[in-house]
Amino acid sequence: MKIITTPDRCLREKSEKVRVIDEEIRKVIADMRKLSTDWEADHPYELSAAMAAPQIGVLKRIIIIRDDMEDKKNATFTALINPEVIRAEGKTVTDYEGCLSVPSIYGKVPRASKVKIKAKLEDGTEVRIKATGELARTLLHEIDHLDGILFIDHIKGVKDAFYEMNDNGDLVPVDYEEKIAGNKQLWGEE
């Protein structure tokens, strides 16, 4: 298994609901956790906050969310199966996002500051999660993946919303016309 990137068409497909949490589903979750930490080891300035199953080519409604987004040494993740947004509300906040499947591009994306989610845990327990701030943003980003939506779709055409990381780990603006607008691979048009 590997993390797939744009323009892979799998990233634009809608994922299927998980009917039974069996060994196959547990293996997908284990693969997602391993690939997240492996990716992070190769990216010293970045944190792998979460992943959705379509990012490894599995069209199932599964996401993993890092338990502690402040501590890179704590690489534990909670799996959420069939996550569903019940309500997204609060002030719309624009902040930076990146994605393991959209290499080298970052964006300032507007998202609701509060979200209520329902899902199942790996053991089948149903949960409801109220999240704010960075966790709300991350949940919305990952649930978008399950519907074939990438963060760049929220800012397409917004010329000053795209960034790339320099060698020092700083985000710097990119020339929209040169690197974004006509980049067919980025938009999955190839």
N, C-alpha and C positions, 0 to 999 in steps of 0.2 A: 504494500500500500504506500501511497505517497500523497502529498498535498497537491491538488490540481490547481491550476491558475488560469486566468483569462488567456485565451478565448475559449477554453473548454466549455462546450455546450451544456454539460451537466450542471454547471453553475447557474444556468438560466432555466432549469426545469423545476417544477413544483414537486416537492417530496411527498411520499405516501405516509399515511398514519401507521404507527407501529401497533399491530394487533396483539402480539404476544411478546413479552420480554423473555426471550430464550437465550440459549448459549450463543447463537449467531449475533444477536443484538449486543450481548455482553462483550463479544469479541470486537465488534465495531467500536464500542465505547473504549475498550482497552487500546485499540489501534489509534483512536483519536487522541487519547491521553499521551501515548508514546510519541506520536508525530508532533504534537504541540510542544513537548519538552525538547525533542530533537531539533525542531525548527529554532526554538529559543536559544539553544546552545550555539547555533551558528549566527545569531544576531545579537551581539553584545549590548546594543543600546535599546533593545526592544523586549517587551514582555508579551508572551502568548496568553492573552486574557481569556480566550474562548475559541471554540471551533464548532462548526455545524457539519453533520454527516455528509452533505453534498460536497464539501471541500475535500473529501477523500473519495469522491465518486459514488457514494452510497445515497440513494434518493429515499431516505427514511427521515422522519421527523424526530431527530435526535440532536441535541446540542450539549456541549460541556462548557462549564463556566468555572474559572479559577476561583478557589475558595478565598485566597488572599491576594488581591491585586496590588498590594503595597510591597510584598516580599517576594522577590524573584526566587529566593531559596525554597520557599514553600510552593512546591509544584503539584499541589493536589487540586483536583477538579471534581465538581459535582455534575453528574449527568442529569439532564432534564429530557424526558421523553414526551413527545406530543405537546410541546409547550404552546400555549395559546395566549394571546394578549386579550385580557378581559377589558382593560381600559388603559389608555395612554392619555395623560392629562398634565396639568401644570404648565408652567412657563416653557416656551420653546427655547432651548439653549443650543447655540451653535458652538461646536468644539471639534477638535481633531479626531479623526478616525483613520485607522489603517486596516489592512486585511491580509491574512496569510495568502489569500488567493488573488490578490491584486498587488503583485510585488512592486516595490519601489515608489508607489504612489500613495499619498495621504490626502485627506481632504477635511475641510471645515464643514461639518454636516449638521443641519438643524434637526433636533429630536426633542420629543416631550421629556420633561425633567422628572416625571413620575410615571410609573407603570405598575399595573397589577397583572400578574401572570398566573395561569394554572397549568399544571404539568404533573407527570408521574416521575418518581425517583426510580433508580435502577431496581429497587426491590418491589416496585409496584405501588408504593405508597403515593396517594394523591396529595399534592401540596398546592398551596396558593402563596405567591410571593408578592410582597409589596416592595418595590425598589425605587430609589431616587438616584440622582446624579449619575456617576460613572457606571454603576451596576445597571441602572435603567437603560442607559445608552447601549451597553454591551448586550443586554438581553434583546433589545429591539434590533440591533445589528444582526445578531445570530438568527433570530426568528425570521428576519427578512431573507436570509439565505435559504430557508426552508421553502420559500415561495419564489425562488429564482431572482431575488433582488439583491444587488450589490450596493454598497454605500455610495459609489460613484453615481448611481442612478439618481440619487437625491440631489446631486449638485451639477448634473449635466448642464452645460451652458453657462455656469457661474464661473466666469473667467478668473476671479481672484480667490477661488476656493481650493485650488489644487497645490500640493507641495510634494517635495521629495526630501529624503534624508541625505545630508552631506556626510563626509568622512568623520566628522566630529560628533555625529548623532543629532545635529540640529536640523529642524525642518526649515526648508527655504522654498519660496514660491517658484513655480515652474511657469514657463511660457505656455499658456493655454493653447494657442494656435499651433505652436510647434510640437508639443509633446502630448496633448490631450485630444483636441477636437478631431483631428484626422487619424488618430491612432486606432485603426480597425481592430487590432489584436486586443487592446484594452476593452473595447466595447463589445467584443465577441462577434464581430462582423466578418471575420475571415473563416 
